[in-house]
């Protein structure tokens, strides 16, 4: 490390009075790395690209880039790359989500630096099932895409009281597309929605929205083959997918 001592002497002449003598202090120029990105507000999904940027006050040389998690060295990002002040890193899909990641950069000419903590996040997106119309009590399919690599999914639908009723718990995040039997009876609302929640990260939620559940009423008796004579009793029967309508 090189140090430069700078001395400054200033003579000030004040008319009719005195001469003031000033000796400047010692200034040191130190080799330094400054990381610009990631920042505390950085959030990057697994499989996406993080642009790592930095500056050094000594040009040239090479840098090593390490990934820290929880304050300890976790993985190598790049080794002995040119000191170009930027590097695009594709976040491996094998990492776990978390908000305690940091980037550590060491330079062959300018020392080292550790970034603030940033977040590597999972993604969860509904890919089909929105704006579906289905008869209540019938089966319906929906699907999702996700970068999850741990935990499970909990599936719920919105019920008539505005709360959530479980469809299934601890569903594999790879179990897409998924088919469920829509509710019938009295404990459902239309339109409704399905909530998908990660057990690995409960803040990671996606919704299958605007599901219209239609009511049906089908006459089962009499039928086209029913024969009656005057005075016979005629039974009338029907089926329905909502409560209080069975005959």
LINFEN-V78042 format. One record per pair of residues at least 24 apart in sequence whose ideal C-beta (glycine too) atoms are under 10 Angstrom apart, sorted by the first residue. I is the first residue (numbers start at 1). J is the second residue. Records with the same first field share a line. If there is no record, write none. Layout:
BEGIN
I = J / J
END
This chain:
BEGIN
1 = 28 / 29 / 30 / 31 / 58 / 110 / 111
2 = 28 / 29 / 30 / 31 / 58
3 = 27 / 28 / 29 / 30 / 31
4 = 28 / 29 / 30
5 = 29
29 = 57 / 58
30 = 57 / 58 / 110 / 111
31 = 56 / 57 / 58 / 61 / 107 / 109 / 110 / 111 / 112
32 = 56 / 57 / 58 / 107 / 110 / 111 / 112 / 113
33 = 57 / 58 / 63 / 83 / 104 / 105 / 106 / 107 / 109 / 110 / 111 / 112 / 113 / 114
34 = 85 / 105 / 110 / 113
35 = 65 / 102 / 103 / 104 / 105 / 112 / 113 / 114 / 115 / 116
36 = 85 / 86 / 115
37 = 86 / 103 / 115 / 118
38 = 89 / 101 / 102 / 103 / 115 / 116 / 117 / 118 / 119 / 120
39 = 115 / 116 / 117 / 118
40 = 99 / 115 / 116 / 117 / 118 / 119
41 = 116 / 118 / 119
42 = 101 / 103 / 115 / 116 / 117 / 118 / 119 / 120
43 = 99 / 118 / 119 / 120 / 121
44 = 89 / 90 / 91 / 101 / 118 / 119 / 120 / 121
45 = 91 / 93 / 97 / 119 / 120 / 121 / 122 / 123 / 124 / 147
46 = 90 / 91 / 92 / 93 / 94 / 95 / 96 / 97 / 120 / 121 / 122 / 123 / 146 / 147 / 148 / 149
47 = 90 / 91 / 92 / 93 / 95 / 122 / 123 / 147
48 = 89 / 90 / 91 / 93 / 120 / 121 / 123 / 147
49 = 88 / 89 / 90 / 91
50 = 77 / 87 / 88 / 89 / 90 / 91 / 101 / 103 / 118 / 120
51 = 86 / 87 / 88 / 89
52 = 77 / 78 / 85 / 86 / 87 / 88 / 89 / 103 / 105 / 115
53 = 84 / 85 / 86 / 87 / 88
54 = 83 / 84 / 85 / 86 / 87 / 103 / 105 / 107 / 110 / 113 / 115
55 = 83 / 85 / 86 / 110 / 113
56 = 83 / 85 / 105 / 107 / 108 / 109 / 110 / 111 / 113
57 = 107 / 109 / 110 / 111
58 = 83 / 107 / 108 / 109 / 110 / 111
59 = 83 / 85 / 109 / 110
60 = 107 / 108 / 109 / 110
61 = 107 / 108 / 109 / 110
62 = 106 / 107 / 108 / 109
63 = 87 / 105 / 106 / 107 / 108 / 109 / 110 / 112
64 = 104 / 105 / 106 / 107 / 108 / 112
65 = 89 / 103 / 104 / 105 / 106
66 = 102 / 103 / 104 / 105 / 106 / 112 / 114
67 = 91 / 92 / 95 / 101 / 102 / 103 / 104 / 120
68 = 100 / 101 / 102 / 103 / 104 / 114 / 115 / 117
69 = 95 / 96 / 98 / 100 / 101 / 102 / 117 / 120
70 = 98 / 100 / 101 / 102 / 117
71 = 100 / 102 / 114 / 117
72 = 102
73 = 102 / 104
74 = 98 / 100 / 101 / 102 / 104
75 = 101
77 = 103 / 104 / 105
78 = 105
80 = 108
83 = 107 / 108 / 109 / 110
91 = 120 / 121 / 147
92 = 120 / 149
93 = 122 / 147 / 148 / 149
94 = 149
95 = 120 / 122 / 147 / 149
96 = 120 / 122 / 148 / 149 / 150 / 151 / 200 / 201
97 = 121 / 122 / 123 / 147 / 148 / 149 / 150 / 151 / 198 / 200 / 201 / 203 / 204
98 = 122 / 201
120 = 147
121 = 147 / 201 / 203 / 204
122 = 146 / 147 / 148 / 149 / 150 / 151 / 173 / 198 / 200 / 201 / 203 / 204
123 = 147 / 148 / 204 / 206
124 = 148 / 153 / 173 / 196 / 197 / 198 / 201 / 204 / 205 / 206
125 = 196 / 206
126 = 176 / 193 / 194 / 196 / 206 / 207 / 208 / 209
127 = 176 / 177 / 206 / 208
128 = 176 / 177 / 208
129 = 177 / 178 / 180 / 193 / 194 / 196 / 207 / 208 / 209 / 210 / 211
130 = 193 / 194 / 207 / 208 / 209 / 210 / 211
131 = 191 / 208 / 209 / 210 / 211 / 212
132 = 182 / 191 / 194 / 208 / 209 / 210 / 211 / 212 / 213
133 = 190 / 191 / 210 / 211 / 212 / 213 / 214
134 = 182 / 190 / 211 / 212 / 213 / 214
135 = 182 / 184 / 212 / 213 / 214 / 215 / 216 / 241
136 = 181 / 182 / 183 / 184 / 185 / 188 / 190 / 192 / 212 / 213 / 214 / 215 / 216 / 240 / 241 / 242
137 = 181 / 182 / 183 / 184 / 185 / 188 / 213 / 215 / 216 / 240 / 241 / 242
138 = 181 / 182 / 184 / 213 / 214 / 216 / 241
139 = 179 / 180 / 181 / 182
140 = 178 / 179 / 180 / 181 / 182 / 194 / 208 / 211 / 213
141 = 176 / 177 / 178 / 179 / 180
142 = 176 / 177 / 178 / 179 / 180 / 194 / 196 / 208 / 211
143 = 175 / 176 / 177 / 178 / 179 / 208
144 = 173 / 175 / 176 / 177 / 178 / 196 / 206 / 208
145 = 173 / 176 / 206
146 = 173 / 174 / 176 / 196 / 198 / 204 / 206
147 = 173 / 204
148 = 172 / 173 / 174 / 198 / 199 / 200 / 201 / 204
149 = 173 / 200
150 = 198 / 199 / 200 / 201
151 = 198 / 199 / 200 / 201 / 202 / 204
152 = 197 / 198 / 199 / 200
153 = 178 / 196 / 197 / 198 / 199 / 200 / 204 / 206
154 = 195 / 196 / 197 / 198 / 199 / 202 / 205
155 = 180 / 194 / 195 / 196 / 197 / 208
156 = 193 / 194 / 195 / 196 / 197
157 = 182 / 183 / 187 / 188 / 189 / 192 / 193 / 194 / 195 / 208 / 211 / 213
158 = 183 / 188 / 189 / 191 / 192 / 193 / 194 / 195 / 207 / 211
159 = 183 / 186 / 187 / 188 / 189 / 192
160 = 185 / 186 / 187 / 188 / 189 / 190 / 192
161 = 187 / 189
162 = 189
163 = 187
164 = 193 / 194 / 195 / 197
165 = 192
166 = 195
167 = 194 / 195 / 196
169 = 197 / 199
170 = 199
171 = 196 / 199
173 = 198 / 199 / 200
178 = 208
180 = 208
182 = 211 / 213 / 214 / 241
183 = 213 / 241
184 = 213 / 215 / 216 / 240 / 241 / 242 / 243
185 = 241 / 242 / 243 / 244
186 = 242 / 243 / 244
187 = 243
188 = 213 / 241 / 242 / 243
189 = 213
190 = 214 / 215
213 = 241 / 242
214 = 241 / 242
215 = 240 / 241 / 242 / 245
216 = 240 / 241 / 242 / 245
217 = 241 / 242 / 245 / 247
219 = 247
220 = 247
221 = 247
END
